[in-house]
Amino acid sequence: MDKFKKIEEAEMAILNTYKRHQIILDKGDGVYLYDTEGKKYLDFAAGIAVFALGYNNKEFNDALKNQIDKLIHTSNYYYNIPAIEAAKKVTSVSNMDKVFFTNSGTEAIEGAIKLAKKYAFVNKGADCYEIISMNNSFHGRTLGALSVTGNEEYQKAFKPLIEGVKFAELNDLQSVISQISEKTCAIIIEPIQGEGGIYPATKEFLEGVKSICEQNDIVLIFDEIQCGMGRTGSMFAFQQYGIIPDVLTTAKALGCGVPVGAFLANEKVASAMVAGDHGSTYGGNPLVCAAVSKVFDLFESNNIINNVNEITPYLENELNKLVDEYDFIESRRGKGLMQGLIFSVPVKDIVEKALDNGLIIISAGKNVIRLVPPLIITKENVDEMIIKFKEVLITL
Ligand SMILES: *Cc1c(COP(=O)(O)O)cnc(C)c1O
């Protein structure tokens, strides 16, 4: 196969929205990926924090294959067993009361926004529709989610977006307070900002926001699409902060590669929605829900969260050594297996060189290397990553 001919075919047929690396990935096994030329890569990106269980997990694959042979889709006019099982598991691990399954992260955000608006509409009136989001946040690419994404670059060509979105500064409670009015229906926060550059919220900040929400009957939405599903050392990051949102969004690792997301809510907020308010043809179909259900089973049987907590101090220590060793690495930020290395130089070339050297890493903003590996990594994998990474850093 002529790789560059294939890439040319891709560029002719696929809409130009990504600047892709010049490799074609072919298969995966554990924490390794292989391209069509047989080159092996250690993967510290997991398809953007998606493949938590590692590639080619036999039990996961078999569960999907079994469901494919049984029933792939039904529509939401009928019940199906995998959806019931998946719903019980995701509400149980998140301590939320109700779930709606979506086909992506951005759709989970759309649903969360609609739910918050409906709650405010019923309880506070039609004038209460404003949403406060954070600067530097990322919530998705569809128009509602884009409206609450604190990134002017992503928004500017697509205005007007939805009305009534205001932005505040993460970890600056005063900036949130200054945006509150009687019209505020929701506040949306990533407990750890992902795309924006791995910025964890402080406990004091989230506590402050929570108490504002309680005082003013404002819906608190946590977007855990990236930081949830075990990545930071608990099933959801909010569980470590000890601050419970009204609405929670998840996706990415929820289906470990099968496209599925979800928004969840406590009973108080969830009860605002009635039949006809929201829907999805595919959402929560038997195939994706068989995946979700198996993901939770495997998290438990493989002690995934224990592994995250065991590997994290080791990884952090190794990354801290890099900060000490290289002048152009300023600091490390993150929680669990969601880590950022802050460079004083743009990291685009570093990502490219790492790829050449058989290491898949991604950026988060211009100056941040983001490490979001499969959650099954071992200390040996960390060592291997550090060696490969240093081989690149030494050339800078
Ligand atoms: C990736 C991401 C989204 C969007 O998810 P998609 O599946 O790409 O639509 C939303 N919020 C956060 C925090 C994300 O990391």
The ligand as a Gaussian input file, in Angstrom:
#p B3LYP/6-31G(d) Opt

LIG

0 1
 C      -13.826000      16.271000      24.256000
 C      -14.626000      17.149000      25.132000
 C      -15.917000      17.561000      24.779000
 C      -16.546000      17.233000      23.450000
 O      -16.694000      15.862000      23.230000
 P      -16.901000      15.317000      21.744000
 O      -17.151000      13.845000      21.922000
 O      -15.640000      15.619000      20.987000
 O      -18.063000      16.020000      21.165000
 C      -16.618000      18.332000      25.687000
 N      -16.099000      18.670000      26.879000
 C      -14.864000      18.275000      27.254000
 C      -14.341000      18.657000      28.606000
 C      -14.077000      17.524000      26.382000
 O      -12.831000      17.163000      26.741000

